Amino acid sequence: MKNLKQEEPEMLQQSGSILDASLRRRSFLQYTGAGAAGIALLAAGCSKDRGFTSTDGVNLGSDDIGILNYAYALEQLEAAFYIQVAATPYTNINAAELAYFKDIQFHEIAHRELFKSALGTSAIPSLEVNFSAINFTSRDSVLATAKAFEDLGVSAYNGAGYLLKSATYLGLAGKIVSVEARHAAFIREIISPNSFSNTEVVDATNALDKSRTPLEVLAIAGAYIKTKINASNLPTS
């Protein structure tokens, strides 16, 4: 997908591509609720295992670093999608829905930037996305994609949380997945009232959100990511 050269919202830093837009520092800390000390704490544990680009694609790494890079990759995808939605609203969008999409845009950017800061030099590079299958002028297309991304994101965190060894990282993931679940519920209600916790996403027997393994998630997300990702070193237990 080509870079989108457009004016960005006031709260975003100017950059070469709208897909790489970042929150201004004050806004970043406001949306993440994380101060410099919290970021430093996360970064301190991330220096030993760096994600890198190889002939097999962008390697997410192993252990906790690999899982954080996995989450970072997904947050890059979601942030890019919502930045595009906010920059080019679908036809006849109403004020309430536009305001919501602008809010969720900042949430996803904040998530992306938090992982990027936490990983430091261990972070994978910016990924190239492919949104050619999405009609951003169509409300139905945008909402269907938002629903798919949010449901996928929740299931991704649910399926990877137990692989984290660090309680700090697990706590961070728990805070983020709860926000993603709020997004998912709201999008579902816009599309179809009372569908926010139907059997598509909640196990009817145990009343638990469904989960997916990293490989299952990346197989689905890969349709929207041009950059090849190597997840071969991720932990599985």
DRENLUM-614295 format. One record per atom (N, C-alpha, C): residue in one letter; x, y, z. Coordinates in steps of 0.02 Angstrom, whole numbers, plus 50000, padded with zeros to 5 digits. Each point is the difference from the previous one (the first is absolute). Layout:
! DRENLUM-614295
aXYZ/...
This chain:
! DRENLUM-614295
m500424994150000/m499585005950000/m500445006250000/k499845004949960/k500405006049996/k499925004250062/n500525003950016/n499965004650055/n499465005249987/l499645001950051/l499465004849993/l500235006750026/k500135004849955/k500235006750019/k499395004450012/q499825000650063/q499425004150016/q500135003750064/e499615005450012/e500055003550063/e499764995550055/e500375000050056/e499834995750055/e499665004050055/p499614996850042/p499685003450056/p500525003650043/e499785005250035/e500455004150039/e500404996050051/m499704994750026/m500334996250053/m500534995349972/l500074999549934/l500494995549971/l500635003849980/q500574996950008/q500635002749976/q500024999649925/q500285004949967/q500104999749928/q500544994849985/s499884996149947/s500504995049980/s499944999049925/g500434995849973/g500004998949928/g499394996449975/s499674996250043/s499424996249980/s499485000250054/i499385000749980/i499465000150050/i499964993350036/l500234994649968/l499994993550032/l500514999550056/d500495004650002/d500495000050053/d499875005650050/a499415003149996/a499855005550045/a500064997950072/s500255004450041/s500084998550071/s499695005550041/l499814998350061/l499725005150044/l500545004650026/r499835006350009/r500465004550034/r500124997350070/r500575001650028/r500214996850063/r499465000850054/r499735006050009/r499515001050053/r499394995749988/s499774999849937/s499414996049984/s500144992550008/f500624998049982/f500194992950007/f499944997850072/l500285004050046/l499984998250070/l499285000250027/q499615004749974/q499305000650022/q499604993849980/y500104997749939/y499594994449975/y500244993350028/t500654999250011/t500254993750026/t499964999750075/g500015005750033/g500025000150073/g500684997850026/a500505000249958/a500674997750020/a500485005850001/g500385000550053/g500515005250005/g500674997449978/a500505004450002/a500674998149978/a500284994250041/a499834999950064/a500264994650043/a499734993349978/g499354999849981/g499704993749978/g500314997549936/i500125004649953/i500314998149937/i500704997550012/a500385003350044/a500684997950014/a500004993050030/l499524998650044/l499954993450031/l499914994649947/l499565001349952/l499884995249947/l500614999149957/a500325005649981/a500574999849955/a500594996350031/a500065000450065/a500584997150034/a500054992549988/g499424996749992/g500014992849991/g500034997749929/c500085004749953/c499914998349929/c500645000449959/s500575000950031/s500595001549961/s500364993849973/k499844994250025/k500424994249982/k499794996449937/d499385000949978/d499744995949945/d499675004449948/r500355001549946/r499765004849951/r499654996749941/g499435002949982/g499674997849939/g500425002349941/f500034996149946/f500435001949944/f499704997749934/t500245003049946/t499774998049934/t500484994849971/s499744994549977/s500414994749970/s499704998049934/t500294995049970/t499744997649935/t499304997150008/d499824998250061/d499344997250013/d499505005350024/g500185006149993/g499555005450020/g500215003350065/v499565004150027/v500145003450062/v499904995150058/n500544998550035/n499974995150054/n499765003450064/l499464997550028/l499725003050060/l500444999050062/g500424994949997/g500424998650058/g499714994450042/s500274999050060/s499784994550042/s499815002550070/d499754995450040/d499825001550070/d499535006150004/d500065003950053/d499555005750008/d500085005249946/i500625000849975/i500125004949947/i499604998249938/g499994993649984/g499634997849942/g499265001450006/i499724998850060/i499295001250011/i499855007549997/l500445004150028/l499905007349996/l500035002449928/n500474997349961/n500045002049929/n499394997549962/y499744994350018/y499394997449970/y499425004850013/a499935002250062/a499485004950017/a500125006649964/y500635002049997/y500185006349965/y499814999749927/a500114994349968/a499814999249930/a499245000949990/l499614997050045/l499275000649995/l499775007250013/e500335003350048/e499815006950014/e500205004749943/q500544998449965/q500175003849940/q499444999449948/l499754994049991/l499474998849951/l499375003850019/e499794999550062/e499395003450021/e500075007649997/a500585002550022/a500105007349997/a499975002549929/a500314996449954/a500005002149930/a499295000149972/f499604995050019/f499314999749976/f499605006050025/y500025001350064/y499595005450028/y500255007049980/i500655000749989/i500265006349974/i499705001349932/q499974994849959/q499705000749933/q499265001750004/v499644996650045/v499285001350008/v499885007250021/a500395002550048/a499915006850025/a500205005249948/a500504998349959/a500245004749949/a499535000449940/t499684994449983/t499554999849942/t499344996750022/p499595003650038/p499374997150026/p499564997349944/y499644994750015/y499564997049950/y499425004749984/t499684998849945/t499475004249975/t499425000750050/n499805006250013/n499435001550044/n500114997850072/i500624999750022/i500134998450070/i499685005450044/n499714997950056/n499715005050045/n500515002350051/a499855005550034/a500485003150045/a500204995450057/a499514996350026/a500154995650057/a500484994449980/e499894997049942/e500454994649978/e500695002649983/l500045005949969/l500655002949984/l500395001550064/a499665002650051/a500325001550063/a500264993650032/y499604994749996/y500224993650028/y500634997449964/f499995000249934/f500574997449963/f500635004150013/k499925006550012/k500585004150017/k500274998150069/d499554998550047/d500224997850066/d500374993349996/i499714995349964/i500324993449996/i500665000449963/q500055004749952/q500635001249966/q500555001750051/f499855004550046/f500505001950049/f500164994350049/h499504996050016/h500134994250043/h500504995349967/e499884998549936/e500434995249966/e500705002749988/i500055006549986/i500665003149993/i500374999650067/a499645001450054/a500314999750066/a500244993050016/h499604994949983/h500224993150011/h500624998549959/r499995001949937/r500574998949956/r500635003250027/e499945006350020/e500585003750023/e500254997450068/l499554997550041/l500214997250064/l500434993949990/f499794995649955/f500404994049985/f500675002049968/k499985004749955/k500625002249968/k500495002750051/s499775004150046/s500435002850052/s500254994650047/a499554995450018/a500194994750046/a500544995549970/l499944998549936/l500474995549967/l500665003349984/g500005006649990/g500635003449984/g500334997249939/t500644998350007/t500384997449943/t499794992949981/s499584996950041/s499764993249984/s499395000149956/a499735006049988/a499385000549961/a500114998249927/i499524996649971/i500014998749928/i499895006649964/p500185000549936/p499895006249963/p499265001149984/s499855005949974/s499315001549979/s499804995249943/l499404997450004/l499764995249951/l499625003649944/e500014997149942/e499625002849944/e499334996349996/v499465003949999/v499344997050000/v499714999749930/n499494995949992/n499654999249936/n499255000450013/f499705005749987/f499295001050011/f499605000249935/s500274996949948/s499675000349935/s499324996649999/a499884995550048/a499364996550002/a499465003950037/i500195005650030/i499535004050040/i499765006049960/n499365001149998/n499715005949968/n499885005250054/f500465004750006/f499965004950054/f499445005249989/t499685000049942/t499445004449988/t499344996850023/s500024993550016/s499404996250018/s499964998850075/r499465001950030/r499894998950072/r500014992550015/d499664996149959/d499974992850012/d500704996849998/s500405002149952/s500674997249994/s500445002050059/v499975006250020/v500405002450056/v499794996750065/l499354999650013/l499774997050062/l500154992550002/a499924996749944/a500154992849998/a500744998750014/t500435004349972/t500724999250012/t500175001650072/a499705005450027/a500135001950069/a499794994350047/k499424997149986/k499774994350041/k500494994249997/a500234998449940/a500474994549991/a500665001450037/f500265006149994/f500635001750032/f499934999950076/e499455002850026/e499925000350073/e499904993150030/d499584995949969/d499904993250024/d500654996049996/l500375001149946/l500644996549993/l500495002250053/g500035006650014/g500465002650050/g499864997250069/v499374999850019/v499824997250066/v500204992750004/s499844996249949/s500184992950001/s500764999050000/a500365004749970/a500734999549997/a500315001050070/y499775005250035/y500265001150068/y499804994250045/n499394997649993/n499784994350042/n500424993849988/g500214999149937/g500374994049984/g500745000450012/a500265006150013/a500725000850010/a500185002050071/g499535002350039/g500155002550067/g500364994850043/y499784993849997/y500294994950044/y500724998449981/l500225002249940/l500684998749978/l500505004950030/l499765005550028/l500435005050029/l500264997750068/k500645000950012/k500304998250064/k500015005950049/s500035006049972/s500045006050042/s499315002250023/a499925000950066/a499365002450027/a499875007149976/t500535003949990/t499925006949976/t499695000149931/y500274995849956/y499744999649931/y499294997349999/l499864995050043/l499344997150002/l499495005250024/g500205004150049/g499565005350023/g499855005149946/l500525001749961/l499925004749945/l499534997149948/a500104993749982/a499564996749950/a499284999850024/g499904998850065/g499334999850027/g499645006749995/k500375005450010/k499715006749995/k499815001649927/i500424997849954/i499875001449930/i499434995849973/v499984993650017/v499474995749972/v499325002250026/s499975002850060/s499355002450025/s499755005849958/v500465004349977/v499805005549956/v499794997349932/e500374995249974/e499824997149936/e499304996750004/a499854997050056/a499344996950008/a499455005350001/r500145005950029/r499525005549998/r499885002249928/h500545000549962/h499935001849929/h499574994849964/a500164993750011/a499654994649966/a499255000150015/a499845001150064/a499305000150020/a499635005849967/f500325005849999/f499675005849971/f499894999249925/i500514997549965/i499934998949928/i499444995149986/r499974994650040/r499484995049990/r499315003050011/e499935004450048/e499355003050014/e499795004849944/i500495003449969/i499835004349944/i499734995849942/i500304994349989/i499804995749944/i499354996550015/s499954996950059/s499414996150018/s499885000350075/p499505003550023/p499865000750071/p499964993250036/n500274999850060/n500004994150043/n500454994449976/s500475001749956/s500474994949976/s500695000650033/f500065004450050/f500655001550028/f500334994050033/s499614995150023/s500294994150032/s499664993649976/n499864999749936/n499664994049975/n500494994249994/t499764994449976/t500404993949999/t500575000149950/e500025005149957/e500575000649954/e500635001650039/v499945003450056/v500595002250037/v500044997550072/v499434997750027/v500004997650069/v499784992750001/d500404995950033/d499844993050008/d499364999450043/a499484997349971/a499354999750034/a500024995450061/t500444995150000/t500034995250056/t500345003050061/n500585003149988/n500405002650056/n499975007650008/a499645003349954/a499955007450001/a500685003349999/l500444997549958/l500675002749993/l500115002449928/d500375005649993/d500185002349933/d500414994649965/k499904999549936/k500384995149961/k500725002349991/s500444995349986/s500715001649991/s500274996649939/r500555002849973/r500354997149943/r500755000050015/t500344995149972/t500734999850007/t500315005349955/p500635001950013/p500335004849956/p500014997949927/l500114993749987/l500024997749930/l499315000649967/e499484998550038/e499325000749973/e499855007349985/v500205004450046/v499875007249991/v500385002849941/l500644998349995/l500415002649946/l499784997549932/a499724994049998/a499744997349937/a499425004349975/i499605002550047/i499435004349982/i500235007149985/a500425002750044/a500235006949992/a500445000749939/g500324994649979/g500465000249943/g499685002549936/a499344999449995/a499665002549940/a500055007549993/y500155003450056/y500035007350001/y500715002750012/i500484995550005/i500705002150012/i500444997649943/k500315004749964/k500434998249944/k500674997450024/t500255002750055/t500654997950027/t499964992850025/k500464995949979/k500014993150022/k500244999750072/i499654996250041/i500164999450071/i500214992850016/n500554999550036/n500264993550021/n499854999250075/a499544995550016/a499814998850069/a500274993450026/s500504997349967/s500244993250016/s500324999450068/n500225005550029/n500334999750066/n499545001750058/l499375001349986/l499545001650055/l499914994050046/p499925001250065/p499874994550046/p499314997049986/t499934993650016/t499364996649991/t499724997350066/s500385000850053/s499764997650065/s500385003550055/
